[in-house]
Amino acid sequence: MNRDAENSEMLDILDVPANVELQPQTQNPLNGSVVSENQNLNQHILRATDSQGRGLSGSEQKTSTARTLTRKVNGEITLGSPVTKNDDTSDDELSGEPKTPLPASSLPTGICYDPRMRFHCELDPPKDRSNFHPEDPRRIFHIFRAICETGLVKDSMSPKELVSKPLRRIPARYAKKSELMLVHKEAHIDNIEKTRDMHEKELVVREKLFDSIYFNKLTYTSALLSAGGAIDTSLAVVGGTVRNAFAVIRPPGHHAEFDKPMGFCIFDNVSVAAKVCQQKYPETCRKVLIVDWDVHHGNGIQEAFESDPNVLYISVHVHENGNFYPTGPAGDHLHCGLGAGLGKNVNIPWPTKGMGDADYLFAFQNVVMPIACEFDPDLVMVASGFDAADGDQLGGCFVSPSCYAHMTHMLMSLAGGKVVVCLEGGYNLKSISESALAVTKTLMGEPPGRLEDTTPTKVGVSTVKMVIMHQSQFWRCLYPRDHNRDIGAITGAERMHDVIRAYQSKHLYESHKMINLFVFRENISKSFHNEVLATTNYAKALPLLVIFHDPPEVLGTPNPVTNRLDLHNIWLADVLKNYIAWGTRQGFGIIDVNVPKFLTGIDDLEDDEDDIKSKHLTAMEEIAPRRPNDATRVFFLGVGEAYHAILHLMNTRNEQALHQIGGIIYFIAESPLRRASDQFVSYLSKWYYAHTRIYIENEHAIWDREQKPSKKFGTLIRSPVMGLNAMLVKHQREVEEFLLARAGIPAVEEVIDEDTIMVAGPSS
């Protein structure tokens, strides 16, 4: 049967009038169905079929034959997916207009990289490759090379075979002065520009005027390219040239303030780009979300937008009570914005290094994403430092490439997928390359890799819950809300940790004559009044045991009906008093340092008390003994999160100070681990491994890793029990033997006579 005969038979079966001709058909791009260009035939087909595509005229067999015949007429008409009035297809779609059903995913992902940004470097780079400045020009090269070698972008370093839709290159340009002045003071821009004409000696003098900055004659042009690259990358996303993009730029920017560079940063790239986008696209880019996952707080971005209600800044960073760079209180959870921008600044300040994938994901799932969804931004910008990545010594955290990919994937659900990632910090070349590659793949549509670490640490959970409690006053999506914020001021209630420490102070004085070593600070927090206690012989030529510990654990059984904690069902678990009693009997000098997790009178302050808070948040430095007088040997015992204070002392002391330390013992339950750093003493990590005994609970996340833990963590001992108190009881005899052996003194025998403990041995 020829084509004309087939057409004639089909028209006859459908009862189509003879004067209706079959026209060439067009395919609907949305659902693949073929739509007739002849409207009369379309109308006849609609009348001839019901909403299920079943023929209404003639028998069922006749209709079935019609469908069979129509499928044979290739490229002309198909009734397999009939067009009906109940179909979701719109009239515009039926018209055959070339509208893409996936407008965002049909666009490529963009990338901005310019080798001229590598011209900003040290004037006299060290010959020893291990001593390069952390903000190394090779950072962006290693990232871009990893992307090229994977076949994601066309470049001379790329293989011949590229992915089906490679990255689109976005050229970097010099930022205009008018653009920079949206964030920075003109004098600051002019001062950086002057470095182009300075001699090397002048540049050395100039860089010493600032905090963690170096200059050369090409610093200004590299910084202009970095800012300009961020601007044009963002404009390409907002303008619809690309669906999302990654700006591989340097020098970084999130520390640069409006009037000065600092922290390796010259101009605040992300802030400048955000303001330019708002200015150029006032209708379609009114609200901007900036997520900063660099391990350091982005003080420059916070400063730029703290009064802006249309920019939401969320930073996840290590804070260490204001002791981590950039130091001070600005990165704490209490800084929530000012004026019209109140509530649009969210800080998630980790109190310690060592945070991992599960902690970051917990923060994203419980704080970042709920708030971001409620804010509903038009553009998402990521200040993407990779110095929280596993392997970065400055950051000291353990975030994996897969975790960065997951965080990116979550952010891509916002703002119609308009996400701009701008490189900030990250100083381990291997770590930043792997992490940046994972982020790039996710932006291009690749699913994130699977995660091994899915259980957040106790300190991670408590930090996130603290932020939720405080931010809940600004965001409807956050629960639980803090209904007892002002209970102290209203009722005169006292915090239990202050009450318990006062009791401990009294008990230790009565038992061992331990006295209060005052921390001399003006208007110091009440929480420091009894925090440092010492035996009267602590300054003599004796072995000295310095104990840093968390507040003692309070255990309680709630009332099964009311769920309240009645005092008669609450116990104070303080095993360390047994260690103090043993130490005093052995003739050790004892300094007991209770590290409070909350500073009464300081954490209670509102944001307008910054000038007072800044004086007090560094007070923990004062309670650490700087030079333990005439002590023959010094031993440190760290319990819980407070052990980080000891490690901080080790990492910031000189070589001479190590000779006096006889040994270090830690008990760690859920706290993340931190490495020793060789920054000040080249062999500290080796010394640390030889002088430590670190007891870690049986189910700590460190034991779940496939690789053996690094020796930089110290000598790790897996305890068979769980919890700090259980470990302190289980291993007390081992600790005693370790201390006596290291101190070189014999054990004092204890003679028990009835109910009185008699001590025979050297007098203290």
HELIX and SHEET records of a PDB file:
HELIX    1   1 ARG A    3  ILE A   13  1                                  11    
HELIX    2   2 GLN A   39  ALA A   48  1                                  10    
HELIX    3   3 GLU A   60  LYS A   72  1                                  13    
HELIX    4   4 ASP A   91  LEU A   94  1                                   4    
HELIX    5   5 PRO A  115  PHE A  119  5                                   5    
HELIX    6   6 ARG A  129  ASN A  131  5                                   3    
HELIX    7   7 ARG A  138  GLU A  149  1                                  12    
HELIX    8   8 LYS A  177  LEU A  180  1                                   4    
HELIX    9   9 GLU A  186  GLU A  193  1                                   8    
HELIX   10  10 LYS A  194  ASP A  197  5                                   4    
HELIX   11  11 GLU A  200  GLU A  207  1                                   8    
HELIX   12  12 THR A  219  VAL A  238  1                                  20    
HELIX   13  13 ASN A  269  LYS A  280  1                                  12    
HELIX   14  14 ASN A  299  PHE A  305  1                                   7    
HELIX   15  15 GLU A  320  GLY A  322  5                                   3    
HELIX   16  16 PRO A  329  GLY A  331  5                                   3    
HELIX   17  17 GLY A  339  GLY A  341  5                                   3    
HELIX   18  18 ASP A  357  ALA A  363  1                                   7    
HELIX   19  19 PHE A  364  VAL A  368  3                                   5    
HELIX   20  20 MET A  369  PHE A  375  1                                   7    
HELIX   21  21 PRO A  401  LEU A  411  1                                  11    
HELIX   22  22 ALA A  415  GLY A  417  5                                   3    
HELIX   23  23 LEU A  429  LEU A  443  1                                  15    
HELIX   24  24 LYS A  458  GLN A  471  1                                  14    
HELIX   25  25 ILE A  487  THR A  491  1                                   5    
HELIX   26  26 MET A  496  HIS A  512  1                                  17    
HELIX   27  27 LYS A  526  PHE A  528  5                                   3    
HELIX   28  28 LEU A  567  ASN A  569  5                                   3    
HELIX   29  29 LEU A  576  ARG A  585  1                                  10    
HELIX   30  30 ASP A  607  GLU A  609  5                                   3    
HELIX   31  31 ASP A  610  HIS A  616  1                                   7    
HELIX   32  32 ALA A  619  ILE A  623  1                                   5    
HELIX   33  33 GLY A  640  ALA A  642  5                                   3    
HELIX   34  34 TYR A  643  ASN A  651  1                                   9    
HELIX   35  35 GLU A  655  LEU A  658  1                                   4    
HELIX   36  36 LEU A  684  HIS A  691  1                                   8    
HELIX   37  37 ALA A  701  ASP A  704  5                                   4    
HELIX   38  38 LYS A  711  PHE A  713  5                                   3    
HELIX   39  39 LEU A  724  LYS A  730  1                                   7    
HELIX   40  40 GLN A  732  ALA A  743  1                                  12    
SHEET    1   A 2 GLN A  25  GLN A  27  0                                        
SHEET    2   A 2 VAL A  34  SER A  36 -1                                        
SHEET    1   B 8 ARG A 168  ARG A 169  0                                        
SHEET    2   B 8 THR A 109  CYS A 112  1                                        
SHEET    3   B 8 ASN A 244  ALA A 247  1                                        
SHEET    4   B 8 VAL A 419  LEU A 423  1                                        
SHEET    5   B 8 LEU A 379  SER A 384  1                                        
SHEET    6   B 8 VAL A 288  ASP A 292  1                                        
SHEET    7   B 8 VAL A 311  VAL A 318  1                                        
SHEET    8   B 8 ASN A 345  TRP A 350  1                                        
SHEET    1   C 8 ILE A 515  ASN A 516  0                                        
SHEET    2   C 8 VAL A 532  ALA A 534 -1                                        
SHEET    3   C 8 GLY A 589  ASN A 594 -1                                        
SHEET    4   C 8 LEU A 544  HIS A 549  1                                        
SHEET    5   C 8 VAL A 634  VAL A 639  1                                        
SHEET    6   C 8 ILE A 661  ILE A 668  1                                        
SHEET    7   C 8 THR A 692  ILE A 696  1                                        
SHEET    8   C 8 LEU A 716  ARG A 718  1                                        
SHEET    1   D 2 GLU A 553  GLY A 556  0                                        
SHEET    2   D 2 ILE A 570  ALA A 573 -1                                        
SHEET    1   E 2 GLU A 750  ASP A 753  0                                        
SHEET    2   E 2 THR A 756  VAL A 759 -1                                        
END                                                                             
